[in-house]
Amino acid sequence: MNELQHWLHTIHHWYQHNDCAAVAELQPLIFGAPQALWQPELNSTQSKAIACWLDACLRQFEFYRETDTEKALQYLNLAYGRFQLCAAQPEYDLELKSWCLLRMQQLMVLSLEHLNHQVGGESQSHALIDAHVRFMAFHAWNDDQGTRDPIRG
């Protein structure tokens, strides 16, 4: 069993034997994820592991959402940043890059919804939106959005 498979086995064990109150136990798995999780060529084990890693980050967000709003946002930013790094690497698998870019959009929506409920969150929201739009434009993601006629192509 390689390091990535061991990590995936450990996180699956957590899913089978823990409840929502034990989400702090996922933190070492989030921060100690093996480098093989982020390899350029996507395989099925890596795909499952990335999805579990994202789920662990989202569980942290949900857990801290009401009690420590800054920490909750940091977990969304961690996932967003990691996916942004993957999407920016030219040698990475196109399927992985596309998956990461889609998740970045979803994470951005979650971040903005979260900030919408925070005092002073508006300025941070504007900064996030601006950075996100610039990144997506630079990578020509959804470059044709709103410009193609679905009937005429």
N, CA, C and O atoms as a GROMACS GRO file, in nm:
protein
  612
    1MET      N    1   0.085  -0.118   0.000
    1MET     CA    2   0.000   0.000   0.000
    1MET      C    3   0.090   0.124   0.000
    1MET      O    4   0.174   0.141   0.088
    2ASN      N    5   0.071   0.210  -0.100
    2ASN     CA    6   0.153   0.330  -0.106
    2ASN      C    7   0.097   0.438  -0.012
    2ASN      O    8  -0.007   0.419   0.051
    3GLU      N    9   0.168   0.550  -0.005
    3GLU     CA   10   0.131   0.657   0.089
    3GLU      C   11  -0.009   0.713   0.062
    3GLU      O   12  -0.084   0.739   0.155
    4LEU      N   13  -0.042   0.732  -0.065
    4LEU     CA   14  -0.174   0.786  -0.099
    4LEU      C   15  -0.285   0.688  -0.063
    4LEU      O   16  -0.388   0.728  -0.010
    5GLN      N   17  -0.263   0.561  -0.091
    5GLN     CA   18  -0.363   0.459  -0.056
    5GLN      C   19  -0.381   0.450   0.095
    5GLN      O   20  -0.493   0.434   0.144
    6HIS      N   21  -0.271   0.462   0.169
    6HIS     CA   22  -0.278   0.459   0.315
    6HIS      C   23  -0.358   0.580   0.366
    6HIS      O   24  -0.442   0.566   0.455
    7TRP      N   25  -0.331   0.696   0.311
    7TRP     CA   26  -0.403   0.818   0.349
    7TRP      C   27  -0.552   0.802   0.321
    7TRP      O   28  -0.636   0.835   0.405
    8LEU      N   29  -0.584   0.751   0.204
    8LEU     CA   30  -0.724   0.730   0.166
    8LEU      C   31  -0.791   0.629   0.258
    8LEU      O   32  -0.906   0.646   0.296
    9HIS      N   33  -0.720   0.523   0.292
    9HIS     CA   34  -0.772   0.423   0.386
    9HIS      C   35  -0.801   0.488   0.522
    9HIS      O   36  -0.903   0.460   0.584
   10THR      N   37  -0.710   0.573   0.568
   10THR     CA   38  -0.728   0.641   0.697
   10THR      C   39  -0.850   0.732   0.696
   10THR      O   40  -0.927   0.734   0.792
   11ILE      N   41  -0.868   0.807   0.590
   11ILE     CA   42  -0.983   0.897   0.584
   11ILE      C   43  -1.113   0.818   0.570
   11ILE      O   44  -1.215   0.857   0.626
   12HIS      N   45  -1.111   0.707   0.497
   12HIS     CA   46  -1.230   0.621   0.489
   12HIS      C   47  -1.263   0.562   0.626
   12HIS      O   48  -1.380   0.548   0.661
   13HIS      N   49  -1.161   0.529   0.702
   13HIS     CA   50  -1.182   0.477   0.837
   13HIS      C   51  -1.252   0.582   0.922
   13HIS      O   52  -1.342   0.550   0.999
   14TRP      N   53  -1.211   0.708   0.908
   14TRP     CA   54  -1.276   0.817   0.982
   14TRP      C   55  -1.424   0.823   0.946
   14TRP      O   56  -1.509   0.835   1.034
   15TYR      N   57  -1.455   0.816   0.817
   15TYR     CA   58  -1.595   0.822   0.773
   15TYR      C   59  -1.678   0.710   0.835
   15TYR      O   60  -1.794   0.732   0.870
   16GLN      N   61  -1.621   0.594   0.848
   16GLN     CA   62  -1.696   0.479   0.898
   16GLN      C   63  -1.713   0.481   1.049
   16GLN      O   64  -1.809   0.424   1.100
   17HIS      N   65  -1.623   0.546   1.121
   17HIS     CA   66  -1.622   0.531   1.266
   17HIS      C   67  -1.638   0.660   1.346
   17HIS      O   68  -1.623   0.657   1.468
   18ASN      N   69  -1.668   0.770   1.283
   18ASN     CA   70  -1.679   0.896   1.356
   18ASN      C   71  -1.807   0.970   1.322
   18ASN      O   72  -1.872   0.943   1.220
   19ASP      N   73  -1.840   1.063   1.408
   19ASP     CA   74  -1.957   1.146   1.382
   19ASP      C   75  -1.912   1.289   1.355
   19ASP      O   76  -1.793   1.319   1.355
   20CYS      N   77  -2.007   1.374   1.333
   20CYS     CA   78  -1.976   1.513   1.296
   20CYS      C   79  -1.897   1.588   1.402
   20CYS      O   80  -1.822   1.680   1.370
   21ALA      N   81  -1.911   1.550   1.527
   21ALA     CA   82  -1.841   1.619   1.635
   21ALA      C   83  -1.691   1.592   1.633
   21ALA      O   84  -1.614   1.662   1.699
   22ALA      N   85  -1.649   1.491   1.559
   22ALA     CA   86  -1.508   1.453   1.556
   22ALA      C   87  -1.434   1.509   1.434
   22ALA      O   88  -1.332   1.455   1.393
   23VAL      N   89  -1.485   1.618   1.376
   23VAL     CA   90  -1.423   1.671   1.255
   23VAL      C   91  -1.280   1.721   1.278
   23VAL      O   92  -1.201   1.725   1.184
   24ALA      N   93  -1.246   1.758   1.400
   24ALA     CA   94  -1.110   1.804   1.428
   24ALA      C   95  -1.008   1.694   1.398
   24ALA      O   96  -0.892   1.723   1.368
   25GLU      N   97  -1.051   1.569   1.405
   25GLU     CA   98  -0.961   1.457   1.374
   25GLU      C   99  -0.923   1.455   1.226
   25GLU      O  100  -0.825   1.390   1.188
   26LEU      N  101  -0.997   1.525   1.144
   26LEU     CA  102  -0.965   1.533   1.001
   26LEU      C  103  -0.854   1.633   0.971
   26LEU      O  104  -0.790   1.626   0.866
   27GLN      N  105  -0.829   1.725   1.063
   27GLN     CA  106  -0.731   1.831   1.037
   27GLN      C  107  -0.592   1.777   1.004
   27GLN      O  108  -0.530   1.826   0.909
   28PRO      N  109  -0.539   1.680   1.079
   28PRO     CA  110  -0.408   1.627   1.040
   28PRO      C  111  -0.409   1.562   0.902
   28PRO      O  112  -0.308   1.562   0.832
   29LEU      N  113  -0.523   1.507   0.863
   29LEU     CA  114  -0.532   1.446   0.730
   29LEU      C  115  -0.537   1.553   0.621
   29LEU      O  116  -0.484   1.533   0.512
   30ILE      N  117  -0.599   1.665   0.652
   30ILE     CA  118  -0.603   1.775   0.555
   30ILE      C  119  -0.462   1.832   0.535
   30ILE      O  120  -0.415   1.846   0.422
   31PHE      N  121  -0.396   1.863   0.646
   31PHE     CA  122  -0.265   1.928   0.638
   31PHE      C  123  -0.151   1.831   0.610
   31PHE      O  124  -0.043   1.871   0.568
   32GLY      N  125  -0.176   1.702   0.633
   32GLY     CA  126  -0.073   1.602   0.610
   32GLY      C  127  -0.099   1.516   0.488
   32GLY      O  128  -0.046   1.406   0.476
   33ALA      N  129  -0.180   1.567   0.396
   33ALA     CA  130  -0.210   1.490   0.274
   33ALA      C  131  -0.081   1.466   0.197
   33ALA      O  132   0.002   1.557   0.183
   34PRO      N  133  -0.063   1.346   0.147
   34PRO     CA  134   0.061   1.316   0.074
   34PRO      C  135   0.071   1.394  -0.057
   34PRO      O  136  -0.030   1.430  -0.118
   35GLN      N  137   0.192   1.420  -0.097
   35GLN     CA  138   0.216   1.495  -0.220
   35GLN      C  139   0.156   1.423  -0.342
   35GLN      O  140   0.120   1.488  -0.440
   36ALA      N  141   0.146   1.291  -0.335
   36ALA     CA  142   0.089   1.214  -0.446
   36ALA      C  143  -0.056   1.253  -0.475
   36ALA      O  144  -0.108   1.226  -0.583
   37LEU      N  145  -0.121   1.315  -0.378
   37LEU     CA  146  -0.258   1.362  -0.398
   37LEU      C  147  -0.264   1.465  -0.510
   37LEU      O  148  -0.366   1.478  -0.578
   38TRP      N  149  -0.154   1.537  -0.530
   38TRP     CA  150  -0.152   1.650  -0.624
   38TRP      C  151  -0.061   1.624  -0.743
   38TRP      O  152   0.001   1.717  -0.795
   39GLN      N  153  -0.052   1.500  -0.787
   39GLN     CA  154   0.030   1.468  -0.904
   39GLN      C  155  -0.039   1.512  -1.033
   39GLN      O  156  -0.162   1.518  -1.038
   40PRO      N  157   0.040   1.544  -1.136
   40PRO     CA  158  -0.017   1.598  -1.260
   40PRO      C  159  -0.110   1.504  -1.336
   40PRO      O  160  -0.205   1.549  -1.400
   41GLU      N  161  -0.082   1.374  -1.331
   41GLU     CA  162  -0.164   1.279  -1.407
   41GLU      C  163  -0.264   1.213  -1.314
   41GLU      O  164  -0.227   1.146  -1.218
   42LEU      N  165  -0.390   1.232  -1.344
   42LEU     CA  166  -0.499   1.186  -1.259
   42LEU      C  167  -0.521   1.036  -1.274
   42LEU      O  168  -0.523   0.983  -1.385
   43ASN      N  169  -0.539   0.967  -1.159
   43ASN     CA  170  -0.578   0.827  -1.160
   43ASN      C  171  -0.696   0.810  -1.065
   43ASN      O  172  -0.732   0.905  -0.995
   44SER      N  173  -0.755   0.692  -1.061
   44SER     CA  174  -0.878   0.674  -0.983
   44SER      C  175  -0.855   0.690  -0.833
   44SER      O  176  -0.940   0.747  -0.764
   45THR      N  177  -0.743   0.642  -0.781
   45THR     CA  178  -0.714   0.658  -0.638
   45THR      C  179  -0.698   0.805  -0.604
   45THR      O  180  -0.752   0.853  -0.504
   46GLN      N  181  -0.624   0.876  -0.686
   46GLN     CA  182  -0.603   1.019  -0.665
   46GLN      C  183  -0.736   1.094  -0.672
   46GLN      O  184  -0.761   1.184  -0.592
   47SER      N  185  -0.819   1.059  -0.767
   47SER     CA  186  -0.949   1.124  -0.782
   47SER      C  187  -1.034   1.109  -0.657
   47SER      O  188  -1.093   1.206  -0.609
   48LYS      N  189  -1.039   0.988  -0.603
   48LYS     CA  190  -1.114   0.963  -0.479
   48LYS      C  191  -1.054   1.042  -0.363
   48LYS      O  192  -1.125   1.100  -0.282
   49ALA      N  193  -0.921   1.042  -0.357
   49ALA     CA  194  -0.852   1.110  -0.247
   49ALA      C  195  -0.875   1.261  -0.251
   49ALA      O  196  -0.896   1.323  -0.147
   50ILE      N  197  -0.871   1.320  -0.369
   50ILE     CA  198  -0.894   1.465  -0.379
   50ILE      C  199  -1.036   1.498  -0.336
   50ILE      O  200  -1.058   1.598  -0.266
   51ALA      N  201  -1.132   1.416  -0.376
   51ALA     CA  202  -1.271   1.439  -0.335
   51ALA      C  203  -1.285   1.428  -0.184
   51ALA      O  204  -1.358   1.507  -0.122
   52CYS      N  205  -1.217   1.332  -0.122
   52CYS     CA  206  -1.222   1.316   0.024
   52CYS      C  207  -1.154   1.434   0.092
   52CYS      O  208  -1.201   1.482   0.196
   53TRP      N  209  -1.042   1.480   0.036
   53TRP     CA  210  -0.972   1.595   0.093
   53TRP      C  211  -1.062   1.718   0.091
   53TRP      O  212  -1.071   1.791   0.190
   54LEU      N  213  -1.128   1.741  -0.022
   54LEU     CA  214  -1.221   1.854  -0.031
   54LEU      C  215  -1.335   1.838   0.069
   54LEU      O  216  -1.372   1.934   0.137
   55ASP      N  217  -1.389   1.719   0.080
   55ASP     CA  218  -1.498   1.695   0.175
   55ASP      C  219  -1.451   1.725   0.318
   55ASP      O  220  -1.526   1.782   0.397
   56ALA      N  221  -1.329   1.686   0.351
   56ALA     CA  222  -1.276   1.713   0.485
   56ALA      C  223  -1.266   1.864   0.509
   56ALA      O  224  -1.297   1.911   0.619
   57CYS      N  225  -1.223   1.940   0.408
   57CYS     CA  226  -1.218   2.086   0.421
   57CYS      C  227  -1.357   2.144   0.440
   57CYS      O  228  -1.378   2.233   0.522
   58LEU      N  229  -1.453   2.093   0.364
   58LEU     CA  230  -1.590   2.142   0.375
   58LEU      C  231  -1.652   2.108   0.509
   58LEU      O  232  -1.732   2.185   0.563
   59ARG      N  233  -1.616   1.993   0.565
   59ARG     CA  234  -1.664   1.957   0.698
   59ARG      C  235  -1.608   2.052   0.804
   59ARG      O  236  -1.678   2.087   0.900
   60GLN      N  237  -1.483   2.095   0.787
   60GLN     CA  238  -1.425   2.194   0.878
   60GLN      C  239  -1.501   2.326   0.866
   60GLN      O  240  -1.534   2.389   0.967
   61PHE      N  241  -1.527   2.366   0.743
   61PHE     CA  242  -1.602   2.489   0.720
   61PHE      C  243  -1.737   2.484   0.791
   61PHE      O  244  -1.773   2.577   0.863
   62GLU      N  245  -1.810   2.377   0.772
   62GLU     CA  246  -1.943   2.364   0.834
   62GLU      C  247  -1.933   2.362   0.986
   62GLU      O  248  -2.016   2.421   1.055
   63PHE      N  249  -1.831   2.295   1.037
   63PHE     CA  250  -1.814   2.284   1.182
   63PHE      C  251  -1.786   2.420   1.245
   63PHE      O  252  -1.841   2.453   1.350
   64TYR      N  253  -1.701   2.500   1.182
   64TYR     CA  254  -1.659   2.629   1.238
   64TYR      C  255  -1.744   2.747   1.190
   64TYR      O  256  -1.725   2.859   1.236
   65ARG      N  257  -1.835   2.723   1.101
   65ARG     CA  258  -1.913   2.829   1.038
   65ARG      C  259  -1.978   2.926   1.137
   65ARG      O  260  -1.977   3.047   1.114
   66GLU      N  261  -2.033   2.876   1.246
   66GLU     CA  262  -2.102   2.961   1.344
   66GLU      C  263  -2.014   3.003   1.461
   66GLU      O  264  -2.036   3.109   1.520
   67THR      N  265  -1.914   2.921   1.495
   67THR     CA  266  -1.836   2.948   1.616
   67THR      C  267  -1.706   3.022   1.590
   67THR      O  268  -1.660   3.098   1.675
   68ASP      N  269  -1.645   3.002   1.473
   68ASP     CA  270  -1.519   3.068   1.439
   68ASP      C  271  -1.522   3.098   1.289
   68ASP      O  272  -1.466   3.024   1.208
   69THR      N  273  -1.587   3.207   1.255
   69THR     CA  274  -1.613   3.236   1.114
   69THR      C  275  -1.485   3.254   1.032
   69THR      O  276  -1.481   3.218   0.915
   70GLU      N  277  -1.382   3.309   1.094
   70GLU     CA  278  -1.255   3.328   1.023
   70GLU      C  279  -1.191   3.193   0.991
   70GLU      O  280  -1.142   3.172   0.881
   71LYS      N  281  -1.192   3.103   1.088
   71LYS     CA  282  -1.135   2.970   1.066
   71LYS      C  283  -1.215   2.896   0.959
   71LYS      O  284  -1.158   2.826   0.875
   72ALA      N  285  -1.346   2.911   0.962
   72ALA     CA  286  -1.431   2.847   0.861
   72ALA      C  287  -1.390   2.894   0.721
   72ALA      O  288  -1.376   2.813   0.630
   73LEU      N  289  -1.373   3.024   0.706
   73LEU     CA  290  -1.335   3.080   0.577
   73LEU      C  291  -1.196   3.034   0.535
   73LEU      O  292  -1.170   3.014   0.416
   74GLN      N  293  -1.107   3.017   0.631
   74GLN     CA  294  -0.971   2.972   0.599
   74GLN      C  295  -0.972   2.833   0.535
   74GLN      O  296  -0.889   2.806   0.448
   75TYR      N  297  -1.063   2.747   0.577
   75TYR     CA  298  -1.070   2.614   0.515
   75TYR      C  299  -1.120   2.622   0.372
   75TYR      O  300  -1.075   2.547   0.285
   76LEU      N  301  -1.213   2.712   0.346
   76LEU     CA  302  -1.257   2.732   0.207
   76LEU      C  303  -1.141   2.788   0.124
   76LEU      O  304  -1.119   2.746   0.010
   77ASN      N  305  -1.068   2.884   0.181
   77ASN     CA  306  -0.955   2.944   0.110
   77ASN      C  307  -0.844   2.842   0.085
   77ASN      O  308  -0.779   2.846  -0.019
   78LEU      N  309  -0.823   2.753   0.180
   78LEU     CA  310  -0.722   2.649   0.163
   78LEU      C  311  -0.756   2.562   0.042
   78LEU      O  312  -0.671   2.538  -0.043
   79ALA      N  313  -0.880   2.516   0.036
   79ALA     CA  314  -0.921   2.431  -0.076
   79ALA      C  315  -0.915   2.510  -0.208
   79ALA      O  316  -0.866   2.459  -0.309
   80TYR      N  317  -0.964   2.631  -0.205
   80TYR     CA  318  -0.963   2.715  -0.325
   80TYR      C  319  -0.819   2.734  -0.375
   80TYR      O  320  -0.791   2.718  -0.494
   81GLY      N  321  -0.730   2.768  -0.284
   81GLY     CA  322  -0.591   2.791  -0.320
   81GLY      C  323  -0.522   2.667  -0.375
   81GLY      O  324  -0.444   2.676  -0.470
   82ARG      N  325  -0.552   2.554  -0.316
   82ARG     CA  326  -0.491   2.429  -0.363
   82ARG      C  327  -0.539   2.396  -0.504
   82ARG      O  328  -0.461   2.355  -0.590
   83PHE      N  329  -0.668   2.415  -0.528
   83PHE     CA  330  -0.723   2.388  -0.660
   83PHE      C  331  -0.674   2.491  -0.762
   83PHE      O  332  -0.653   2.459  -0.879
   84GLN      N  333  -0.656   2.614  -0.717
   84GLN     CA  334  -0.603   2.718  -0.804
   84GLN      C  335  -0.461   2.682  -0.848
   84GLN      O  336  -0.425   2.700  -0.964
   85LEU      N  337  -0.381   2.631  -0.756
   85LEU     CA  338  -0.246   2.590  -0.789
   85LEU      C  339  -0.246   2.477  -0.892
   85LEU      O  340  -0.169   2.480  -0.988
   86CYS      N  341  -0.334   2.380  -0.873
   86CYS     CA  342  -0.344   2.270  -0.970
   86CYS      C  343  -0.386   2.321  -1.107
   86CYS      O  344  -0.329   2.282  -1.209
   87ALA      N  345  -0.484   2.408  -1.110
   87ALA     CA  346  -0.537   2.458  -1.237
   87ALA      C  347  -0.434   2.541  -1.312
   87ALA      O  348  -0.440   2.550  -1.435
   88ALA      N  349  -0.341   2.601  -1.241
   88ALA     CA  350  -0.242   2.688  -1.303
   88ALA      C  351  -0.121   2.613  -1.358
   88ALA      O  352  -0.038   2.672  -1.426
   89GLN      N  353  -0.110   2.485  -1.328
   89GLN     CA  354   0.007   2.408  -1.371
   89GLN      C  355  -0.014   2.356  -1.513
   89GLN      O  356  -0.106   2.278  -1.536
   90PRO      N  357   0.069   2.396  -1.607
   90PRO     CA  358   0.048   2.355  -1.747
   90PRO      C  359   0.059   2.204  -1.769
   90PRO      O  360  -0.003   2.151  -1.861
   91GLU      N  361   0.137   2.135  -1.686
   91GLU     CA  362   0.157   1.991  -1.708
   91GLU      C  363   0.048   1.904  -1.646
   91GLU      O  364   0.049   1.783  -1.663
   92TYR      N  365  -0.045   1.965  -1.575
   92TYR     CA  366  -0.150   1.887  -1.509
   92TYR      C  367  -0.254   1.839  -1.608
   92TYR      O  368  -0.283   1.904  -1.709
   93ASP      N  369  -0.309   1.723  -1.578
   93ASP     CA  370  -0.412   1.659  -1.657
   93ASP      C  371  -0.530   1.755  -1.678
   93ASP      O  372  -0.574   1.820  -1.583
   94LEU      N  373  -0.580   1.764  -1.800
   94LEU     CA  374  -0.689   1.855  -1.831
   94LEU      C  375  -0.814   1.824  -1.750
   94LEU      O  376  -0.885   1.915  -1.707
   95GLU      N  377  -0.842   1.696  -1.730
   95GLU     CA  378  -0.960   1.657  -1.650
   95GLU      C  379  -0.946   1.707  -1.506
   95GLU      O  380  -1.043   1.756  -1.448
   96LEU      N  381  -0.826   1.695  -1.449
   96LEU     CA  382  -0.802   1.743  -1.313
   96LEU      C  383  -0.816   1.895  -1.307
   96LEU      O  384  -0.878   1.949  -1.215
   97LYS      N  385  -0.758   1.964  -1.404
   97LYS     CA  386  -0.768   2.110  -1.407
   97LYS      C  387  -0.913   2.155  -1.418
   97LYS      O  388  -0.955   2.247  -1.348
   98SER      N  389  -0.989   2.091  -1.505
   98SER     CA  390  -1.130   2.127  -1.521
   98SER      C  391  -1.208   2.103  -1.393
   98SER      O  392  -1.289   2.186  -1.352
   99TRP      N  393  -1.182   1.990  -1.328
   99TRP     CA  394  -1.249   1.957  -1.202
   99TRP      C  395  -1.216   2.063  -1.098
   99TRP      O  396  -1.304   2.111  -1.026
  100CYS      N  397  -1.089   2.100  -1.090
  100CYS     CA  398  -1.047   2.200  -0.992
  100CYS      C  399  -1.111   2.336  -1.020
  100CYS      O  400  -1.155   2.404  -0.928
  101LEU      N  401  -1.117   2.375  -1.145
  101LEU     CA  402  -1.177   2.504  -1.180
  101LEU      C  403  -1.326   2.507  -1.146
  101LEU      O  404  -1.376   2.609  -1.098
  102LEU      N  405  -1.395   2.398  -1.169
  102LEU     CA  406  -1.536   2.392  -1.131
  102LEU      C  407  -1.554   2.401  -0.980
  102LEU      O  408  -1.642   2.472  -0.932
  103ARG      N  409  -1.470   2.330  -0.906
  103ARG     CA  410  -1.479   2.336  -0.760
  103ARG      C  411  -1.443   2.474  -0.708
  103ARG      O  412  -1.499   2.520  -0.609
  104MET      N  413  -1.349   2.541  -0.775
  104MET     CA  414  -1.315   2.677  -0.735
  104MET      C  415  -1.436   2.768  -0.746
  104MET      O  416  -1.459   2.853  -0.659
  105GLN      N  417  -1.514   2.751  -0.850
  105GLN     CA  418  -1.634   2.833  -0.864
  105GLN      C  419  -1.732   2.805  -0.751
  105GLN      O  420  -1.792   2.898  -0.696
  106GLN      N  421  -1.749   2.678  -0.716
  106GLN     CA  422  -1.840   2.642  -0.608
  106GLN      C  423  -1.789   2.694  -0.474
  106GLN      O  424  -1.867   2.743  -0.392
  107LEU      N  425  -1.658   2.684  -0.452
  107LEU     CA  426  -1.600   2.735  -0.328
  107LEU      C  427  -1.613   2.887  -0.320
  107LEU      O  428  -1.632   2.942  -0.211
  108MET      N  429  -1.603   2.953  -0.433
  108MET     CA  430  -1.619   3.099  -0.434
  108MET      C  431  -1.761   3.135  -0.392
  108MET      O  432  -1.780   3.228  -0.313
  109VAL      N  433  -1.859   3.064  -0.442
  109VAL     CA  434  -1.998   3.091  -0.403
  109VAL      C  435  -2.016   3.070  -0.253
  109VAL      O  436  -2.077   3.153  -0.186
  110LEU      N  437  -1.962   2.961  -0.200
  110LEU     CA  438  -1.970   2.936  -0.055
  110LEU      C  439  -1.904   3.048   0.024
  110LEU      O  440  -1.957   3.094   0.125
  111SER      N  441  -1.787   3.091  -0.022
  111SER     CA  442  -1.715   3.198   0.047
  111SER      C  443  -1.795   3.327   0.048
  111SER      O  444  -1.805   3.395   0.150
  112LEU      N  445  -1.852   3.360  -0.066
  112LEU     CA  446  -1.931   3.484  -0.075
  112LEU      C  447  -2.057   3.477   0.010
  112LEU      O  448  -2.094   3.575   0.075
  113GLU      N  449  -2.122   3.362   0.011
  113GLU     CA  450  -2.240   3.346   0.097
  113GLU      C  451  -2.201   3.361   0.244
  113GLU      O  452  -2.272   3.425   0.322
  114HIS      N  453  -2.088   3.303   0.279
  114HIS     CA  454  -2.039   3.311   0.417
  114HIS      C  455  -2.007   3.456   0.454
  114HIS      O  456  -2.048   3.504   0.560
  115LEU      N  457  -1.935   3.525   0.366
  115LEU     CA  458  -1.897   3.664   0.394
  115LEU      C  459  -2.018   3.756   0.397
  115LEU      O  460  -2.016   3.858   0.467
  116ASN      N  461  -2.120   3.722   0.325
  116ASN     CA  462  -2.243   3.802   0.322
  116ASN      C  463  -2.306   3.812   0.461
  116ASN      O  464  -2.378   3.908   0.490
  117HIS      N  465  -2.278   3.715   0.546
  117HIS     CA  466  -2.334   3.714   0.682
  117HIS      C  467  -2.237   3.771   0.786
  117HIS      O  468  -2.267   3.768   0.906
  118GLN      N  469  -2.122   3.822   0.742
  118GLN     CA  470  -2.022   3.873   0.834
  118GLN      C  471  -2.021   4.026   0.832
  118GLN      O  472  -2.042   4.088   0.728
  119VAL      N  473  -1.996   4.083   0.946
  119VAL     CA  474  -1.979   4.228   0.954
  119VAL      C  475  -1.851   4.264   0.879
  119VAL      O  476  -1.745   4.208   0.905
  120GLY      N  477  -1.862   4.356   0.787
  120GLY     CA  478  -1.744   4.398   0.710
  120GLY      C  479  -1.705   4.301   0.600
  120GLY      O  480  -1.598   4.316   0.540
  121GLY      N  481  -1.787   4.204   0.572
  121GLY     CA  482  -1.754   4.104   0.471
  121GLY      C  483  -1.764   4.154   0.328
  121GLY      O  484  -1.713   4.090   0.236
  122GLU      N  485  -1.829   4.268   0.309
  122GLU     CA  486  -1.851   4.319   0.174
  122GLU      C  487  -1.720   4.352   0.102
  122GLU      O  488  -1.704   4.316  -0.015
  123SER      N  489  -1.628   4.418   0.170
  123SER     CA  490  -1.502   4.454   0.103
  123SER      C  491  -1.420   4.330   0.071
  123SER      O  492  -1.356   4.322  -0.034
  124GLN      N  493  -1.422   4.234   0.161
  124GLN     CA  494  -1.350   4.108   0.135
  124GLN      C  495  -1.415   4.034   0.018
  124GLN      O  496  -1.346   3.974  -0.063
  125SER      N  497  -1.547   4.040   0.010
  125SER     CA  498  -1.619   3.977  -0.101
  125SER      C  499  -1.576   4.037  -0.234
  125SER      O  500  -1.551   3.965  -0.331
  126HIS      N  501  -1.568   4.169  -0.239
  126HIS     CA  502  -1.529   4.236  -0.363
  126HIS      C  503  -1.387   4.196  -0.404
  126HIS      O  504  -1.360   4.173  -0.522
  127ALA      N  505  -1.297   4.187  -0.308
  127ALA     CA  506  -1.160   4.147  -0.338
  127ALA      C  507  -1.155   4.003  -0.390
  127ALA      O  508  -1.082   3.974  -0.486
  128LEU      N  509  -1.232   3.914  -0.328
  128LEU     CA  510  -1.237   3.774  -0.374
  128LEU      C  511  -1.293   3.764  -0.515
  128LEU      O  512  -1.239   3.692  -0.599
  129ILE      N  513  -1.401   3.835  -0.540
  129ILE     CA  514  -1.462   3.832  -0.673
  129ILE      C  515  -1.364   3.881  -0.778
  129ILE      O  516  -1.348   3.819  -0.883
  130ASP      N  517  -1.298   3.992  -0.750
  130ASP     CA  518  -1.203   4.049  -0.845
  130ASP      C  519  -1.090   3.950  -0.876
  130ASP      O  520  -1.056   3.929  -0.992
  131ALA      N  521  -1.032   3.891  -0.772
  131ALA     CA  522  -0.923   3.795  -0.792
  131ALA      C  523  -0.971   3.672  -0.869
  131ALA      O  524  -0.901   3.621  -0.956
  132HIS      N  525  -1.089   3.624  -0.835
  132HIS     CA  526  -1.145   3.505  -0.901
  132HIS      C  527  -1.170   3.532  -1.049
  132HIS      O  528  -1.133   3.451  -1.135
  133VAL      N  529  -1.231   3.644  -1.080
  133VAL     CA  530  -1.260   3.679  -1.219
  133VAL      C  531  -1.131   3.692  -1.299
  133VAL      O  532  -1.123   3.644  -1.412
  134ARG      N  533  -1.031   3.756  -1.241
  134ARG     CA  534  -0.903   3.772  -1.311
  134ARG      C  535  -0.836   3.638  -1.336
  134ARG      O  536  -0.783   3.614  -1.445
  135PHE      N  537  -0.839   3.549  -1.236
  135PHE     CA  538  -0.778   3.417  -1.253
  135PHE      C  539  -0.850   3.338  -1.364
  135PHE      O  540  -0.786   3.282  -1.452
  136MET      N  541  -0.982   3.336  -1.358
  136MET     CA  542  -1.059   3.261  -1.458
  136MET      C  543  -1.040   3.320  -1.597
  136MET      O  544  -1.030   3.246  -1.695
  137ALA      N  545  -1.034   3.451  -1.608
  137ALA     CA  546  -1.013   3.515  -1.738
  137ALA      C  547  -0.874   3.483  -1.792
  137ALA      O  548  -0.858   3.456  -1.911
  138PHE      N  549  -0.774   3.485  -1.705
  138PHE     CA  550  -0.638   3.454  -1.747
  138PHE      C  551  -0.629   3.313  -1.803
  138PHE      O  552  -0.556   3.288  -1.899
  139HIS      N  553  -0.703   3.222  -1.741
  139HIS     CA  554  -0.700   3.082  -1.786
  139HIS      C  555  -0.808   3.053  -1.889
  139HIS      O  556  -0.829   2.937  -1.926
  140ALA      N  557  -0.877   3.157  -1.935
  140ALA     CA  558  -0.979   3.146  -2.039
  140ALA      C  559  -1.083   3.041  -2.005
  140ALA      O  560  -1.134   2.971  -2.093
  141TRP      N  561  -1.115   3.030  -1.877
  141TRP     CA  562  -1.217   2.935  -1.835
  141TRP      C  563  -1.353   2.999  -1.858
  141TRP      O  564  -1.376   3.113  -1.818
  142ASN      N  565  -1.442   2.926  -1.921
  142ASN     CA  566  -1.574   2.978  -1.959
  142ASN      C  567  -1.558   3.099  -2.050
  142ASN      O  568  -1.635   3.195  -2.043
  143ASP      N  569  -1.458   3.094  -2.135
  143ASP     CA  570  -1.427   3.206  -2.223
  143ASP      C  571  -1.543   3.244  -2.314
  143ASP      O  572  -1.558   3.360  -2.352
  144ASP      N  573  -1.625   3.145  -2.348
  144ASP     CA  574  -1.736   3.172  -2.440
  144ASP      C  575  -1.868   3.198  -2.367
  144ASP      O  576  -1.972   3.210  -2.432
  145GLN      N  577  -1.863   3.207  -2.237
  145GLN     CA  578  -1.986   3.221  -2.160
  145GLN      C  579  -2.067   3.342  -2.206
  145GLN      O  580  -2.020   3.456  -2.202
  146GLY      N  581  -2.188   3.314  -2.249
  146GLY     CA  582  -2.278   3.420  -2.289
  146GLY      C  583  -2.257   3.470  -2.430
  146GLY      O  584  -2.329   3.560  -2.474
  147THR      N  585  -2.161   3.415  -2.503
  147THR     CA  586  -2.135   3.465  -2.637
  147THR      C  587  -2.177   3.368  -2.746
  147THR      O  588  -2.188   3.406  -2.862
  148ARG      N  589  -2.201   3.243  -2.711
  148ARG     CA  590  -2.241   3.145  -2.811
  148ARG      C  591  -2.391   3.130  -2.813
  148ARG      O  592  -2.457   3.126  -2.710
  149ASP      N  593  -2.443   3.121  -2.932
  149ASP     CA  594  -2.584   3.093  -2.950
  149ASP      C  595  -2.601   2.941  -2.944
  149ASP      O  596  -2.544   2.871  -3.027
  150PRO      N  597  -2.678   2.888  -2.847
  150PRO     CA  598  -2.690   2.744  -2.833
  150PRO      C  599  -2.754   2.677  -2.955
  150PRO      O  600  -2.734   2.557  -2.976
  151ILE      N  601  -2.828   2.750  -3.034
  151ILE     CA  602  -2.892   2.691  -3.151
  151ILE      C  603  -2.799   2.695  -3.272
  151ILE      O  604  -2.790   2.598  -3.347
  152ARG      N  605  -2.732   2.805  -3.291
  152ARG     CA  606  -2.646   2.821  -3.409
  152ARG      C  607  -2.502   2.780  -3.385
  152ARG      O  608  -2.424   2.768  -3.480
  153GLY      N  609  -2.466   2.757  -3.259
  153GLY     CA  610  -2.330   2.712  -3.229
  153GLY      C  611  -2.229   2.812  -3.221
  153GLY      O  612  -2.112   2.780  -3.196
   0.00000   0.00000   0.00000
